[in-house]
C-alpha cells in the first residue's frame, strides 16, 4: 500500500498514507495516528485495535488512504487492517 492518486483539476495528486499504530504503554495499549497519541487507549489489545480501525474507517470515508498496525514486542509493526 503506498500512496493513492486522486484527480484534482486535470492533474494527479498523491494522497499521503495515514497510519494508525496500536502500541503497548505499560499495562495498556495506546492508539497513535501518524506517531502522535490521539487520546484513545484500552487495556486489551483487541479493543485498542477496534478503536484504531474505527478511526481509520472515518478517515477512509473522508478520502484518506489509511492502514492500522500493531507494534510487536521486538519493535516492528504488523499490519492488521485493511
C-alpha positions, 0 to 999 in steps of 0.5 A, a space after each residue: 500500500 503506498 500512496 493513492 492518486 486522486 484527480 484534482 483539476 486535470 492533474 494527479 495528486 498523491 494522497 499521503 498514507 495515514 497510519 494508525 499504530 496500536 502500541 503497548 504503554 505499560 499495562 495498556 495499549 495506546 492508539 497513535 495516528 501518524 506517531 502522535 497519541 490521539 487520546 484513545 487507549 484500552 487495556 486489551 489489545 483487541 479493543 485498542 485495535 477496534 478503536 484504531 480501525 474505527 478511526 481509520 474507517 472515518 478517515 477512509 470515508 473522508 478520502 484518506 488512504 489509511 492502514 492500522 498496525 500493531 507494534 510487536 514486542 521486538 519493535 516492528 509493526 504488523 499490519 492488521 487492517 485493511 
